[in-house]
Amino acid sequence: MATTNNLTTTYAGEFAGKYISAALLSGKTLAEGNITVVPNVKFKQVMKKVATDGIVKNSSCDFDPTSTLTLTERILQPEEFQVNLQLCKQDFQSDWEAVQMGYSAFDNLPPQFSDFLIAHVADKVAQKMEQNIWNGTNANAGEFDGFRTTLLADGDVVDVAGQASTAANVIAEIGKIADAIPSSVYGNEDLAIYLPSNIYRNYIRALGGFAANGLGAAGTDSKGTQWYSNANALSYDGLQIILASGLASDTMVAAQKSNLFFGTGLMSDQNQVKVIDMADIDGSQNVRVVMRFTAGIQHGIGSDIVLYS
């Protein structure tokens, strides 16, 4: 007689990295490459910052090393996180998938449900990572310091005072952060303004037609509120607009994508996703879902970033 397999679908080993990828990289910010992803950070990664004074000097016959070069550093240190779930197989006996569990008293976890469960957990992790990246606070369980926290703590970051966003004032408010962008980075190809959902929504509404703002009653392309579809890429005075759904309401960030970093031990052996049938371990009808991963963020040159809050 063939050996009874109490769990027909088990995710571990090589597949783990793929599900970790789905969990960490399927959030909008990471999936669309809106910041720089640094994988395979086992513990810490040191990012060197180089600052110089006026390096161009008047010519002379001698070598005169009078310029000043200052090296500082930032540390990208992902933190460890985990997901632990426990399900009882009996809960699925009356479910529409009951037939898939087999007719024996020794039930198997429905294979399709185990697939769904892993995908669901990965999606929830991705949602949480999106929130953490922009608005996380290390003091809260399951969070690391997000960009809003680290930028507020950096005295070099250009700060702009904001107010509650409405469709009537959103264009002027985005103009404030656009005006504050340092000349040294203005015009760079990867420069963008990151908007939270409420400001992004108000901007779309404003472009649909507000005569008081000089857009005319019919709005963009004279299409009124019908002008926008998800395929439309937004911009402001030629600056790319990016939706950062994890960013707190009435907060904006202007930065180069190459100056914002997300670090993870994505390919390291710390990452694992497993579905474990406990029947052969403790005789119970429980199934455990285990996910472990590392994640964290860091910014580079604070003086090249604008924070509107």
TIZA-272943 format. One record per residue (C-alpha): residue number from 0; residue in one letter; x, z, y. Coordinates in Angstrom, 3 decimals. Each point is the difference from the previous one (the first is absolute). Layout:
N
NUM|A|X|Z|Y
...
REM end
This chain:
309
0|M|0.000|0.000|0.000
1|A|1.283|-0.890|3.440
2|T|1.092|2.781|2.305
3|T|-2.780|1.005|2.405
4|N|0.941|-0.649|3.613
5|N|-1.983|2.427|2.135
6|L|0.878|-1.818|3.235
7|T|0.098|-3.757|-0.175
8|T|1.380|-0.462|3.531
9|T|3.021|1.996|1.147
10|Y|1.917|-0.742|3.203
11|A|3.591|1.198|0.154
12|G|3.514|-1.368|0.094
13|E|0.475|-3.401|1.569
14|F|-3.605|-0.339|1.146
15|A|0.347|3.174|2.019
16|G|2.021|-1.715|2.696
17|K|-2.660|-2.682|0.357
18|Y|-2.784|2.507|0.554
19|I|2.161|1.980|2.381
20|S|0.496|-3.268|1.882
21|A|-3.752|-0.502|0.154
22|A|-0.518|3.540|1.234
23|L|2.714|0.100|2.627
24|L|0.059|-3.584|1.206
25|S|-3.657|-1.029|0.001
26|G|-0.818|1.879|3.210
27|K|-0.386|-2.394|2.933
28|T|3.159|1.023|1.841
29|L|2.270|-0.436|-3.018
30|A|-1.830|-2.840|-1.737
31|E|0.219|-2.225|3.074
32|G|3.643|0.843|0.719
33|N|-0.845|1.592|3.340
34|I|2.923|2.431|-0.267
35|T|3.290|-0.144|-1.898
36|V|-0.149|1.239|-3.605
37|V|3.153|1.659|-1.351
38|P|-0.319|0.348|-3.811
39|N|2.205|1.809|-2.508
40|V|0.756|2.996|2.216
41|K|0.915|2.585|-2.615
42|F|0.522|2.922|2.391
43|K|0.985|-0.895|3.557
44|Q|0.991|-3.096|1.908
45|V|2.076|0.291|3.157
46|M|-0.747|-2.512|2.755
47|K|2.780|-0.301|2.585
48|K|-0.869|-0.381|3.687
49|V|2.597|-1.658|2.207
50|A|-0.015|0.432|3.791
51|T|2.521|-1.467|2.431
52|D|0.528|0.085|3.739
53|G|0.846|-3.070|2.077
54|I|2.456|-1.661|-2.390
55|V|0.819|-2.969|2.240
56|K|2.918|0.876|2.329
57|N|2.082|-1.838|2.533
58|S|2.881|-1.903|-1.534
59|S|3.566|1.354|-0.045
60|C|3.232|-0.799|-1.830
61|D|-0.197|3.160|-2.081
62|F|-2.279|1.171|-2.811
63|D|-2.102|2.685|1.619
64|P|-2.474|1.663|-2.437
65|T|-2.008|1.765|2.681
66|S|-3.478|-0.705|-1.369
67|T|-2.017|2.765|-1.626
68|L|-1.600|-0.427|-3.408
69|T|-2.242|2.774|-1.299
70|L|-1.118|0.243|-3.629
71|T|-3.010|2.110|-0.888
72|E|-2.227|-0.082|-3.039
73|R|-3.510|0.442|-1.284
74|I|-0.841|1.165|-3.499
75|L|-2.665|-1.717|-2.087
76|Q|-0.903|2.529|-2.695
77|P|-3.084|-0.783|-2.102
78|E|-1.914|2.996|-1.341
79|E|-1.342|0.395|-3.517
80|F|-3.744|-0.155|-0.616
81|Q|-2.240|0.041|-3.043
82|V|-3.519|-0.711|-1.229
83|N|-1.370|2.114|-2.872
84|L|-3.479|-0.670|-1.416
85|Q|-1.676|1.250|-3.165
86|L|-3.093|-1.624|-1.527
87|C|-2.076|0.963|-3.018
88|K|-0.792|-2.893|-2.349
89|Q|-3.372|1.544|-0.789
90|D|-1.106|-0.823|3.530
91|F|-0.043|-3.679|-0.970
92|Q|-2.015|0.292|-3.209
93|S|-3.282|-0.814|1.732
94|D|1.582|-2.510|2.338
95|W|-0.686|-3.716|-0.189
96|E|3.502|-0.364|-1.483
97|A|-0.775|2.375|-2.870
98|V|0.122|-2.779|-2.617
99|Q|3.567|-0.812|1.012
100|M|1.031|3.550|-0.876
101|G|-0.735|-0.593|-3.657
102|Y|-2.497|1.685|-2.320
103|S|2.386|2.606|-1.385
104|A|-0.126|3.623|1.094
105|F|3.607|-0.512|1.102
106|D|-0.716|-1.900|3.172
107|N|2.308|-2.392|1.799
108|L|0.073|-0.212|3.784
109|P|-1.860|-3.213|0.902
110|P|2.776|-2.573|0.535
111|Q|-1.732|-1.620|2.956
112|F|-0.520|3.361|1.635
113|S|3.647|0.918|-0.405
114|D|0.862|-3.245|1.760
115|F|-2.455|0.828|2.764
116|L|1.261|3.576|0.256
117|I|3.602|-1.021|0.587
118|A|-1.082|-2.622|2.567
119|H|-2.254|2.538|1.739
120|V|2.750|2.603|0.211
121|A|2.441|-2.613|1.295
122|D|-2.488|-1.040|2.686
123|K|-0.533|3.596|1.115
124|V|3.745|0.585|0.164
125|A|0.387|-3.157|2.099
126|Q|-2.686|1.231|2.390
127|K|1.706|3.370|0.323
128|M|3.401|-1.627|0.571
129|E|-1.475|-2.147|2.782
130|Q|-1.232|3.162|1.719
131|N|3.292|1.839|-0.605
132|I|2.159|-2.812|1.374
133|W|-1.628|0.166|3.405
134|N|-1.609|3.402|0.337
135|G|1.404|2.259|-2.714
136|T|1.228|3.555|0.589
137|N|2.513|1.490|-2.395
138|A|-1.635|3.443|0.239
139|N|-3.119|-1.363|-1.739
140|A|-0.023|-0.244|-3.793
141|G|0.424|-3.561|-1.226
142|E|1.372|-1.249|3.324
143|F|3.318|-0.830|1.612
144|D|0.681|-0.297|3.720
145|G|-1.455|-3.285|1.217
146|F|1.118|-2.127|2.937
147|R|-2.251|1.772|2.499
148|T|1.667|3.302|-0.901
149|T|3.570|-1.299|0.055
150|L|-0.478|-2.040|3.185
151|L|-1.527|2.930|1.879
152|A|3.030|2.086|-0.963
153|D|2.513|-2.632|1.187
154|G|0.830|0.387|3.678
155|D|1.387|-3.544|0.142
156|V|-3.370|-1.601|-0.778
157|V|-1.841|-1.452|3.010
158|D|-3.215|1.996|0.393
159|V|-3.151|-1.395|1.600
160|A|-3.003|2.198|0.802
161|G|-3.266|-1.408|-1.316
162|Q|-3.717|0.641|0.050
163|A|-2.983|-0.466|-2.261
164|S|-0.387|-3.705|-0.824
165|T|-3.129|-2.022|0.748
166|A|-0.734|-3.705|-0.037
167|A|-0.069|0.128|3.800
168|N|3.459|1.524|0.509
169|V|1.908|-1.105|-3.116
170|I|1.690|-3.028|1.581
171|A|1.367|2.075|2.861
172|E|1.139|2.738|-2.401
173|I|1.861|-2.419|-2.276
174|G|1.555|-1.350|3.181
175|K|1.517|3.434|0.656
176|I|1.974|0.007|-3.240
177|A|0.936|-3.656|0.419
178|D|1.372|0.710|3.480
179|A|2.071|2.913|-1.326
180|I|1.858|-2.043|-2.645
181|P|3.727|0.073|0.835
182|S|1.450|-3.296|1.210
183|S|2.679|0.237|-2.705
184|V|-2.556|-0.606|-2.764
185|Y|-2.729|-1.885|1.864
186|G|-0.225|-3.501|-1.424
187|N|1.563|0.876|-3.360
188|E|-1.614|-1.858|-2.858
189|D|-0.979|3.084|-2.014
190|L|-1.339|2.005|2.938
191|A|-3.624|1.095|-0.438
192|I|-2.611|2.367|1.371
193|Y|-1.594|2.134|-2.728
194|L|-3.624|0.977|0.630
195|P|-2.277|2.499|-1.773
196|S|-3.397|-1.151|-1.225
197|N|-1.946|1.145|3.057
198|I|2.201|-1.795|2.548
199|Y|0.254|-3.100|-2.203
200|R|-3.793|-0.122|-0.277
201|N|-0.450|0.489|3.739
202|Y|2.488|-2.783|0.730
203|I|-1.938|-2.424|-2.195
204|R|-3.213|1.004|1.754
205|A|1.584|-0.429|3.440
206|L|1.237|-3.493|-0.837
207|G|-3.556|-0.901|-0.947
208|G|-0.981|-0.014|3.666
209|F|0.193|2.410|2.907
210|A|-0.350|-1.670|3.378
211|A|1.378|3.060|1.796
212|N|3.306|-0.463|-1.815
213|G|0.322|-3.641|0.952
214|L|-0.829|-1.295|-3.471
215|G|-3.317|-1.511|0.919
216|A|-3.296|0.820|-1.638
217|A|0.668|-2.352|-2.924
218|G|3.368|1.495|-0.880
219|T|2.819|-1.650|-1.959
220|D|-0.603|-3.724|-0.599
221|S|-3.492|0.534|1.447
222|K|-1.141|1.329|-3.387
223|G|-1.101|3.449|1.099
224|T|-0.030|2.599|-2.763
225|Q|0.292|-2.797|-2.581
226|W|3.561|-0.842|1.009
227|Y|1.812|2.289|-2.454
228|S|0.494|-0.248|-3.735
229|N|2.512|1.829|-2.184
230|A|2.119|-3.130|0.026
231|N|0.630|0.298|3.731
232|A|3.361|1.420|1.008
233|L|-0.224|2.126|3.128
234|S|2.543|0.071|2.791
235|Y|0.320|1.425|3.504
236|D|2.000|-1.928|2.588
237|G|1.828|-1.670|-2.877
238|L|0.738|3.298|-1.768
239|Q|-1.138|0.288|-3.600
240|I|-2.823|2.476|-0.612
241|I|0.004|1.803|-3.365
242|L|-2.757|2.190|-1.415
243|A|1.495|3.298|-1.206
244|S|-3.054|1.617|-1.551
245|G|1.869|3.248|-0.676
246|L|0.808|0.491|3.674
247|A|-1.987|2.705|1.805
248|S|-2.745|-1.132|2.365
249|D|1.066|-0.735|3.584
250|T|3.666|-0.236|-1.024
251|M|2.143|-3.143|0.228
252|V|3.583|-0.821|-0.901
253|A|2.098|-2.912|1.246
254|A|3.086|-0.608|-2.107
255|Q|1.997|-2.514|-1.957
256|K|-0.873|-0.148|-3.690
257|S|3.711|0.254|-0.703
258|N|0.120|3.338|1.857
259|L|-2.628|1.736|-2.169
260|F|0.940|0.912|-3.571
261|F|-1.851|1.089|-3.132
262|G|2.157|1.378|-2.781
263|T|-0.855|0.556|-3.650
264|G|1.731|0.381|-3.346
265|L|-2.239|-2.826|-1.205
266|M|2.332|-1.181|-2.746
267|S|1.551|3.354|-0.845
268|D|-0.664|1.974|-3.141
269|Q|-1.973|2.618|1.980
270|N|-2.989|-2.356|0.090
271|Q|-2.399|0.180|-2.896
272|V|-3.628|-0.743|-0.702
273|K|-1.422|1.252|-3.280
274|V|-3.344|0.383|-1.718
275|I|0.431|2.732|-2.599
276|D|-2.491|0.731|-2.786
277|M|0.226|3.747|-0.659
278|A|-1.752|-0.126|-3.400
279|D|3.222|-0.098|-1.985
280|I|1.678|2.538|2.287
281|D|-2.486|2.863|0.301
282|G|-3.030|-1.224|-1.971
283|S|-2.125|-0.363|3.131
284|Q|-2.148|-2.924|1.093
285|N|1.860|-0.266|3.298
286|V|1.886|-2.936|1.455
287|R|2.541|0.525|2.776
288|V|1.069|-2.454|2.679
289|V|3.428|0.648|1.498
290|M|1.628|-1.868|2.888
291|R|3.254|0.935|1.729
292|F|1.669|-1.770|2.912
293|T|2.068|0.535|3.127
294|A|-0.812|-1.121|3.545
295|G|1.059|0.588|3.595
296|I|0.507|-1.735|3.360
297|Q|2.552|-0.097|2.782
298|H|0.501|-1.936|3.226
299|G|3.297|-1.336|1.290
300|I|0.588|-0.333|3.755
301|G|-2.497|2.200|1.812
302|S|0.658|-1.511|3.430
303|D|-1.244|-3.374|-1.296
304|I|-3.410|1.413|-0.960
305|V|-3.057|0.738|2.142
306|L|-2.569|2.627|-1.009
307|Y|-3.412|0.011|1.671
308|S|-1.903|3.210|-0.671
REM end
